[in-house]
Amino acid sequence: MNKYVVTAFLSLGIVSVAPAGRPTAAERLLEQLRTERQTAVVGPSRLTASKPQFEVKQLLGLSRTELLQTLGPPDFCALSEDTGCMKSARVAYFYYPHERPTAKDTGNGITEVAVTAGGGWALELFFAHDSVAEASWVKQE
């Protein structure tokens, strides 16, 4: 027996039916991004001047949880104290070799963050209500 997932957009009168278990375009894209990221961070030979050719607008509407489960923790969170990037409205995944930024509490209410210079492309995501609201490629200088 085949199971089906039904999505209804009642206000538009549109109903789409897809076999359950078949990955959506966004899920396939997430897997491609995960694979590309694993490859991109291994060495300088993977640096590229051209923008990655993935259509990241397909990520719009994906949940933060689904994104984190597939891509792992982001390389950048807008809130430095946001462990796991569960609250940050803005996160980024770097698609070039880099070291993770490190934070050090200076003891006077200031946190210093050491980062390495850019040089590749980053996938920048903005969240609204724990879903991807904006997605774009940003050149890191």
C-alpha positions as CSV (number, residue, x, y, z in Angstrom):
1,M,0.0,0.0,0.0
2,N,1.4,3.4,-1.0
3,K,1.2,6.2,1.5
4,Y,0.6,9.8,0.3
5,V,1.2,13.2,1.8
6,V,-1.4,15.7,0.9
7,T,-0.7,19.4,1.0
8,A,-3.6,21.8,0.6
9,F,-3.5,25.5,0.0
10,L,-7.2,26.0,0.7
11,S,-7.2,29.8,0.0
12,L,-5.9,29.1,-3.5
13,G,-7.9,25.9,-4.0
14,I,-4.8,24.0,-4.8
15,V,-4.1,20.5,-3.5
16,S,-0.9,18.6,-4.3
17,V,-0.3,14.9,-3.6
18,A,3.2,13.3,-3.4
19,P,4.2,9.9,-2.3
20,A,5.4,9.9,1.3
21,G,9.1,9.4,1.7
22,R,10.0,11.0,-1.6
23,P,12.4,13.9,-0.9
24,T,11.1,17.4,-1.7
25,A,13.2,19.8,-3.8
26,A,14.2,21.6,-0.6
27,E,15.3,18.3,1.0
28,R,17.3,17.4,-2.0
29,L,18.9,20.8,-2.0
30,L,19.8,20.5,1.7
31,E,21.6,17.2,1.0
32,Q,23.5,18.8,-1.9
33,L,24.5,21.8,0.3
34,R,25.6,19.4,3.0
35,T,27.8,17.4,0.6
36,E,29.2,20.5,-1.0
37,R,30.0,22.1,2.4
38,Q,31.9,19.0,3.5
39,T,34.0,19.1,0.4
40,A,34.5,22.9,0.4
41,V,36.0,23.2,3.8
42,V,38.8,20.6,3.4
43,G,41.4,22.8,1.7
44,P,42.3,25.8,-0.3
45,S,42.1,24.0,-3.6
46,R,38.3,24.2,-3.2
47,L,38.2,28.0,-3.0
48,T,36.2,29.4,-5.8
49,A,35.7,32.9,-7.1
50,S,32.3,32.0,-8.6
51,K,29.1,31.9,-6.7
52,P,27.8,28.4,-5.9
53,Q,25.1,27.5,-8.4
54,F,22.5,26.2,-5.9
55,E,19.1,27.9,-6.0
56,V,18.8,28.6,-2.2
57,K,15.4,30.3,-2.4
58,Q,14.1,26.7,-2.3
59,L,15.0,26.7,1.4
60,L,12.4,29.4,2.2
61,G,9.9,28.0,4.7
62,L,12.1,25.2,6.0
63,S,12.2,24.8,9.8
64,R,15.4,25.8,11.7
65,T,15.4,22.2,13.2
66,E,15.3,20.6,9.7
67,L,18.1,22.8,8.5
68,L,20.3,22.2,11.6
69,Q,19.7,18.4,11.4
70,T,21.0,18.3,7.9
71,L,23.7,21.0,7.7
72,G,24.8,20.8,11.3
73,P,25.7,23.8,13.4
74,P,26.2,27.1,11.4
75,D,29.7,28.7,11.3
76,F,28.2,32.0,12.4
77,C,25.3,33.0,14.7
78,A,24.2,36.6,15.0
79,L,24.0,36.1,18.8
80,S,27.3,35.1,20.2
81,E,25.7,33.6,23.3
82,D,23.3,31.5,21.3
83,T,24.6,28.0,21.8
84,G,23.5,25.8,18.9
85,C,22.1,28.8,17.0
86,M,18.6,28.1,18.2
87,K,17.6,31.7,18.7
88,S,19.6,33.8,16.2
89,A,17.6,35.5,13.5
90,R,20.7,35.4,11.2
91,V,23.1,32.5,10.6
92,A,25.7,31.6,8.0
93,Y,27.4,28.5,6.7
94,F,30.8,29.0,5.1
95,Y,31.6,27.2,1.9
96,Y,35.4,27.6,2.0
97,P,38.2,26.4,4.3
98,H,38.1,28.3,7.6
99,E,38.6,27.9,11.3
100,R,35.5,28.3,13.5
101,P,35.4,31.7,15.3
102,T,36.4,31.5,18.9
103,A,35.1,33.7,21.7
104,K,36.9,34.8,24.8
105,D,35.4,36.6,27.8
106,T,37.8,39.4,28.7
107,G,36.2,39.7,32.1
108,N,35.0,43.3,31.8
109,G,31.7,42.6,30.0
110,I,33.3,42.4,26.6
111,T,33.6,39.2,24.5
112,E,36.4,39.1,21.9
113,V,35.8,37.0,18.9
114,A,38.7,35.8,16.7
115,V,37.8,35.1,13.1
116,T,39.9,34.2,10.1
117,A,39.7,36.3,6.9
118,G,37.1,35.3,4.3
119,G,37.7,34.3,0.8
120,G,34.8,32.2,-0.4
121,W,31.1,32.2,-0.3
122,A,28.7,31.9,2.7
123,L,25.1,30.8,2.7
124,E,23.4,33.4,4.8
125,L,20.0,32.6,6.3
126,F,17.5,34.8,8.1
127,F,14.7,33.2,10.2
128,A,11.3,34.4,11.1
129,H,9.2,32.2,13.5
130,D,11.9,29.5,13.3
131,S,11.5,29.1,9.5
132,V,13.8,30.3,6.8
133,A,12.5,33.7,5.7
134,E,15.5,34.7,3.5
135,A,18.4,32.8,1.9
136,S,21.2,34.1,-0.2
137,W,24.9,33.7,-1.1
138,V,27.2,36.3,0.3
139,K,30.8,36.8,-0.9
140,Q,33.3,36.8,2.1
141,E,36.1,39.3,1.6
